[in-house]
Amino acid sequence: MVTSDAQTAEDYIAALPEDRRAAISAVREVVRNNLPAGFEEGMQYGMIGWYVPLERFPNTYNGQPLGLAALASQKNYMSLYLNSVYGSPRTERWFTARYAESGKKLDMGKSCLRFRRLEDLPLDVIADTIARVDLESFVAGYREALGSSRRTRAAGAVDP
């Protein structure tokens, strides 16, 4: 995975080659325009990330803000990480059906949606996916997933 030392999303984008800069900027705008209230944008793990601020939910397993999505330029492709799709079987079924309806080819790992050109993405599906989950539901899903793990309960990552 390619990471960046950029401190802001603007710096990250400015350092990209022109073709990647245009695609990453366009996807970023789609995410920003559809981001539910309460999530913030910043740099996480060397990528542009959208997450639950620690002030809203500090009890994560690793002490880092709980990430909803992230956007990165990799060596051979660009990636949009959609944690709400990965974390919810229902959302995953909805997403794959909507993606198929778009006629575009889905190239996705667990949460990593890979694309080489902006035209490879159905931006309306991305917009709806980002807008689909509100902050409280996202945190509740995270708590539920952690609650099923004895290790995370023992570490105190789940509220009693």
N, C-alpha and C positions, 0 to 999 in steps of 0.2 A: 504494500500500500504506500502510495506517495503521500507524504505529509508536508505541511508548510509551516514556516516559522512566523507567518503573517499574524499580526495582532488584531486586524480588523478584516471584515469581509471585503471592504473596498481595496485594502492592500493585497489580499489574496487574489482578487479578480484582476487587479492591475498587473500582477506578475505573470499572468497567463498569456500564452500566444493568442493572437487576435481571434482565430476561429473558436478557440475554447472560451475566450473572454465573452464573446457574444452569446454563446450557448449557455454558459454558466450564469451570466447576467439575466438572461431571459427566464431560466428556471427559477433563479432566486426571486425574481419579481412575482412569478406565479405563486410561489410559496408565501412570500411576504403578503401578497394581496389576499390570501385565503387563510392565513394563520389565525386560529381562534384566539380570543382575548386571553391574556395571562402568560402565553409563551413569549420567550425572548429570543433574539438572534445574537449570535456571537461566534467566536472561534472555539471549537472543541476538537481535540485529537488531530489538529492540523487541517481541519475542514471547516467550512461554514456550517454552523449548527443552529437548530431551533430547539429549545428546551424549556423545561420547567425551572424557573429560578430557584436556587437553594433557599431563598427567603420564604418561598411558598411551600417547598417540600425538601427539607434537608436530609431526610432519612433514606438515602440511597445506599445500595450495597457497597459502593466504592467512594462515596463522598463527593462525587461529581454530579452536576445537574442531570436530571432525567431527560434524555434526548428523545424528541419526537421525530426529527428528521435531520439529515445532514447531506451536504452537497460537496463533491470533490472532483478534481481533475486527476485521473490516474495516468499511468504511462500509456496505455493503449485504448483507453475509453474514459468516459465520465461516469460518475456514480451518484445516484440519489438514494440515500438510505432511508427507508420508510419503516420506522420501528412500530408504527401503529398497525401496519400490515403484518409484520412478522409476529407481533404479540397477540394477535386476535384471529383465530381461525375463521370467524364469521366475516371479519373485514377482509381477510385474505381471499375468501371465496368471492366476495363482492368485487374486489379489486381485479382478480384474474378474469372474471366475467366481463367487467367493464372494459378492461384492456383488450380482450378478444373482440368485443364489439367495435373497437376503434379500427380494427384491421391492421394494427401495427404488431410487430413481432415482439413478444415479451422475452427479455433476457434478464432473468432475476435469480439471485441466490436467496438466502434466508430473508434478508431485508434490503439487499443491494440491487437496485435497478440499474443495469448498465446500459449506456447508450453512447454511440459514436458521434451522432449529429443531433441537433435540436429536432430535426424533422423525424427522428426515430421515436419521439415521445408524444403521446396524446396529452397535450397540456391541459385539456379540460378534465381528463381523468385524474391527473396529478392535482389539479385545483380542488376537485371534489374529495380526493383522498385526504388532503391536508385539512380541509374544512370539516371533514366528517367527525373528528373527535375533539371534544372540548377538554379543557385542562383537567377538570374534576374527574371525568370519566377515564382519562388517560392515567391519572394517578391511582384511581381505584383499581384499574386493571393491573397496574404494576404491583400494588399492595396485595392483590389477590394472588398473583403469580408468585410473589415472594412468600406469602403466607403458607404456601404448600411446601416450602423448603425448611427442613429442620435447621440446617446450617445458618440460613439467613435469620431465622427467628432467634437462634441462640446468639447471633452476633448483634442483635438489637436493631436490625435494619427495618423491621416492621413495627409499626406502632402497636402497642398492646390493645 
